[in-house]
């Protein structure tokens, strides 16, 4: 059973796959290789071209103080108005983070705040789509689509402007730079704001 960031990542992938399919994109395929060398999570066809995607799930999108304070809601963290960019994936091995390692064409940065415990989300993740999409409690979500090469080129020159922050992820220590939303979105051209996508996917 999935836990922690791997579980949140799975939820985000599952939502995004359905979103792309309902948007009319063809051959939407998960790579099935989380943590692979090229950091590509899924691909799809767009006008005859295969597009590769890195998915980043971010649960720091909650606005309800009561839910933020509830310890069981680990996927409902306070909204930060920032992007978390992984620069070192594993402190022990010094594996580069996905921001430099990913060969994806685009980054799907998906913020979502879930109003259920980790156990509840994990149980839904093991179930069929009809149950998963009808019972998953997405309180808020927002998808932004960013050209990965453009983002990486900017970040390579700007990385020193942002303080490194350690993050314990699924038993490994990683390092992130937390970039204010305004900084990134002013510097990086062509960001597509898909906005909230989950509610349109649910068939009740």
N, C-alpha and C positions, 0 to 999 in steps of 0.2 A: 504494500500500500504506500502510495506517495505521501511525502510529508514536506513541510517547509517550502522553500523557494521552488523546489522541483514540482510540488503540487500546484503552486500558483502559476508556474510556467505552463504546466499542462492545461490548466483552466483557460489561460490566455490563448494558447494555441488552438484549443477546441472551439472557442468563440470566434477566433479570427478565421479559421477554416470555414466555418459556416457563413460568416460574413462575406468572405470572398466568393464562395459558391453562390450565395444569393445575389451578389452583385453581378453575376454572369460570367465570372472568370472560370476557365476550364482547367482541368488536370491539376487541381489543388492537391498537393502531396506533402505530407510530413516527411522529413528526412529520417526521423527516428534516431537521431544521433546527437542528443543533447550533450554539450561539452565536446563536440568533435573539433578537429583541428581547424576547420574553416568557419566554425560558428554560424552555420546556416541551418535554420529550423524548418523551413518549408519552401516550396516553390509552386509557381502557378504560371499558366500561359496567358499572355496579354498581347493580342494582335499578332500572334505567330511567334512571339518571343517569350522565352522562359525567364521569369523573374525570380530571383532568390531573395529570401527574407530572413533577417534576424529578428526574433521576437524578444522584447524586453517587457516583462510584467512588473508593475510598480504599484504596491498597495498603499502608498502614502497619498491617499486621495479622499480621506474621510473628513467630514465636517461636523458630525454630531458628537459633542463632547462626551455624552453618556456612552456611546458606542466606542469611542476612542479609549475611554477609561476602562472598558470591560476587557479583562485579561484574556478571556476565551476567544475574543475576536482578533486573532493575530493577523488577519488580512484586512483589517480596518484601522489604518494608521493615520495620523494627522496629515492633512494636505500640506505640502512643502513648496509648491510652485517652483519645482526644480526638476532637473534630469539627473539620474544617477548613472554615471558612465564608468564601467569597470576597466581599470587600467592593469591590474594584476589579478588573474583568476585564482591563483593558488600561491600563497606566500612561501610555502615549503619548497615548491618546485620552480618558482618564479615564472610560471606559465603566463604569457601575456593575456590581458583581458580581452573581451570580445571587441572593444572599441578599436583596437589595433589589429586583432587577429581575424576578424570576420571578413569573409570574401563575399558577403551578401551585397546585392544591389541596393536594397533598401532596409531601413530599420523601422519596424512597427513598434513604436513606444506606446504601450497600452497600460493606462492607469485604470485600476478598478478597486473598489472598496467593497468587500464582501461582508454581509451581515450574519455570517454563520461561523461556527467553530471550525477548527482544522479537521476535527473528526467528521463533522457533517459534510464538509466539502470533499474530504477524501472518500467518503462513502458514495457521494454523488459521482465522483470522478470514475468510479468503477462500474457505474451503471450505464444503461443505454441512453442515447441522445434524447429521447422524448422525456425521460425522467430528469436527466441532467439539465436540460434547458428550461423545463417547466418549474423546477424546484430550486435551482441555484439562485441565491438571494444577492443579486448585484445591486448594491445601493446607489453607486455612481460609477460611471466609466467614461473614458475618453481615449480615442485612438488618434495618434499623430504619426504621419508617415514621412520619413526623412531619408533623402538620398545618402547612403552610407559613405561613398567616397568623398562627397562634399563635407559631410560632418567630420570625417576623419582628418581631412586636410586642414580644416579650421582648428580642430582640437589639438592636433600635433603642435601648432604654434601657440596655443592658448593654455595648454595643460598646466603650466607653471603658475598660472593665475589663481588656481583653485586648490584648496587645502586637501591633501589626501586623507581619506577616512577608512579605517579598518571595518570590515563587515564579516561576521561569521555566517557562512552560508553552507548549510547541510554538512557540518563537521569540518569544513575547510575555511581557512582565513583568506579573504580576498581584500583588495584595496580598490576603493572607488574615489572618483572626484565628483562632488555634488555641484552641479552647474546651475545657477539661477536661470529660470525659464526665459526671462527677458534677454539675458546675455546670449544664450544659444539661438533663440529665434530671431534676434536682430542680426546675428552674424552669419547664419546659415540660410541661404536662399531656398525657396521652393518647397518649404514644409507644407504638407497637405493636412488640414485638420478635418478628419472624418467625424470627430465628435463622439457622442454616445452611440454605440452600435448594438448593444445587447438587447434592448427592449424590442427592436424591430425583428429580432431573430426568434423570439419566443412565440410559439403557437399554443395558446391555452385552450 
